[in-house]
């Protein structure tokens, strides 16, 4: 019986999957998560008066950098020629907090789900880092894949 987990060989040893025989296709992944905080901390961010500066702008750049560094952080991820990384950071008074969504694209032999998830994670961590001096009890929650398309497995749509 072959192992259904492709990152393990028949002896159970971890290895990088060989994607050399896969066709190059357009691929996209969208991930989402959020940072929950007090209404006062959210107001500090949205008013632009946080002591460390433009929280959302810095978090957006950090998320882009995180997507580009995914193969350096996740041991069995392939380094990919990313063609697009976009982050939307949306203040949500109902949380209260910031909703973070990352879209990553490539033309390649493997998907960009991990890059999108890493982008969201790094952006959320950056938000936390930039305002932790005023609120250490913030929570990073709900990081998940919401869309993946391209490649052999086709389209996946998760919960929004």
C-alpha positions as CSV (number, residue, x, y, z in Angstrom):
1,X,0.0,0.0,0.0
2,X,1.4,3.4,-1.0
3,X,1.3,6.2,1.5
4,X,-1.5,8.7,0.8
5,X,0.6,11.5,2.3
6,X,3.0,12.6,-0.5
7,X,5.6,14.1,1.8
8,X,6.5,10.7,3.1
9,X,8.1,7.8,1.3
10,X,7.2,4.1,1.6
11,X,9.5,3.9,4.7
12,X,7.8,6.9,6.4
13,X,10.7,9.3,5.8
14,X,9.9,12.9,5.0
15,X,11.0,14.1,1.6
16,X,10.3,16.8,-0.9
17,X,7.7,15.7,-3.5
18,X,9.1,15.4,-7.0
19,X,6.9,17.7,-9.2
20,X,9.1,17.5,-12.3
21,X,6.6,15.5,-14.3
22,X,3.6,17.8,-13.4
23,X,2.5,20.2,-16.1
24,X,3.0,24.0,-15.6
25,X,-0.4,25.5,-15.0
26,X,-1.8,28.8,-13.6
27,X,-2.4,28.5,-9.9
28,X,-4.0,30.7,-7.3
29,X,-4.6,30.4,-3.6
30,X,-6.5,32.7,-1.2
31,X,-6.2,32.5,2.6
32,X,-7.9,34.5,5.3
33,X,-7.5,35.1,9.0
34,X,-8.1,37.9,11.5
35,X,-6.7,39.6,14.6
36,X,-9.2,40.2,17.4
37,X,-8.5,43.3,19.6
38,X,-10.3,45.9,21.6
39,X,-12.3,48.6,19.9
40,X,-9.7,51.1,21.3
41,X,-6.8,49.3,19.7
42,X,-8.6,49.1,16.4
43,X,-9.3,52.8,16.6
44,X,-5.6,53.4,17.2
45,X,-4.7,51.5,14.1
46,X,-7.4,53.0,11.8
47,X,-6.7,56.6,13.0
48,X,-3.0,56.1,12.1
49,X,-1.8,57.1,15.6
50,X,0.0,53.9,16.6
51,X,3.5,54.7,17.9
52,X,5.2,52.4,15.5
53,X,3.5,54.0,12.4
54,X,1.3,52.6,9.6
55,X,0.3,49.3,11.1
56,X,-1.7,48.1,8.1
57,X,0.9,49.2,5.5
58,X,3.7,47.5,7.4
59,X,1.6,44.3,7.9
60,X,0.8,44.3,4.1
61,X,4.5,44.4,3.2
62,X,5.4,41.8,5.8
63,X,2.7,39.5,4.4
64,X,4.2,39.9,0.9
65,X,7.7,39.2,2.2
66,X,6.3,36.1,4.1
67,X,4.8,34.7,1.0
68,X,8.1,35.1,-0.8
69,X,10.1,33.4,2.0
70,X,7.7,30.4,2.5
71,X,10.2,27.8,1.1
72,X,12.7,29.1,3.7
73,X,10.3,28.6,6.5
74,X,8.4,25.4,5.7
75,X,11.0,22.6,5.1
76,X,9.3,20.6,2.3
77,X,7.8,23.6,0.3
78,X,9.2,24.1,-3.1
79,X,10.6,27.6,-3.9
80,X,8.2,29.0,-6.5
81,X,8.2,31.8,-9.0
82,X,5.4,33.8,-7.5
83,X,3.7,36.1,-10.0
84,X,1.4,37.9,-7.6
85,X,0.9,38.5,-3.9
86,X,-1.8,40.8,-2.7
87,X,-3.0,41.4,0.8
88,X,-6.2,43.1,1.9
89,X,-6.4,44.2,5.5
90,X,-9.9,45.3,6.4
91,X,-10.8,46.8,9.8
92,X,-14.0,45.2,11.1
93,X,-15.6,47.0,14.1
94,X,-17.9,43.9,14.6
95,X,-14.9,41.7,15.6
96,X,-13.4,44.2,16.6
97,X,-10.2,43.7,14.7
98,X,-8.6,43.3,11.3
99,X,-9.5,40.8,8.7
100,X,-6.5,39.7,6.6
101,X,-6.8,38.1,3.2
102,X,-3.9,37.1,0.9
103,X,-4.1,36.1,-2.7
104,X,-1.1,34.4,-4.3
105,X,-0.6,33.4,-7.9
106,X,2.0,31.5,-9.9
107,X,2.5,29.6,-13.1
108,X,4.1,26.4,-11.9
109,X,4.0,22.7,-11.1
110,X,2.8,23.0,-7.6
111,X,0.3,25.2,-5.8
112,X,0.7,28.3,-3.6
113,X,-1.6,27.4,-0.7
114,X,1.3,27.5,1.8
115,X,2.4,30.9,0.5
116,X,-1.0,32.4,0.9
117,X,-1.3,30.9,4.5
118,X,2.1,32.2,5.4
119,X,1.3,35.6,4.0
120,X,-1.8,35.8,6.3
121,X,0.1,34.5,9.3
122,X,3.0,36.9,8.9
123,X,0.7,39.9,8.4
124,X,-1.3,38.9,11.5
125,X,1.8,38.5,13.6
126,X,3.0,41.9,12.3
127,X,-0.2,43.6,13.4
128,X,0.2,42.0,16.8
129,X,3.8,43.1,17.1
130,X,3.1,46.7,16.1
131,X,0.4,47.3,18.8
132,X,1.3,44.7,21.5
133,X,2.5,47.6,23.7
134,X,-1.1,48.7,24.1
135,X,-2.8,45.3,24.1
136,X,-1.1,42.0,24.7
137,X,-4.4,40.1,24.8
138,X,-5.1,40.3,21.1
139,X,-5.9,37.0,19.4
140,X,-4.9,35.7,16.0
141,X,-7.7,33.4,14.8
142,X,-9.3,31.6,11.9
143,X,-6.3,31.3,9.5
144,X,-7.5,29.0,6.7
145,X,-7.4,28.4,3.0
146,X,-10.6,29.7,1.4
147,X,-9.7,29.1,-2.3
148,X,-7.3,27.1,-4.3
149,X,-7.4,26.6,-8.1
150,X,-5.2,25.0,-10.7
151,X,-3.3,21.8,-11.0
152,X,-4.4,18.2,-10.9
153,X,-6.7,18.5,-7.9
154,X,-8.6,21.4,-9.5
155,X,-10.7,23.9,-7.5
156,X,-11.2,24.0,-3.8
157,X,-13.5,26.5,-2.0
158,X,-13.5,26.5,1.8
159,X,-15.6,28.4,4.3
160,X,-15.4,32.2,3.9
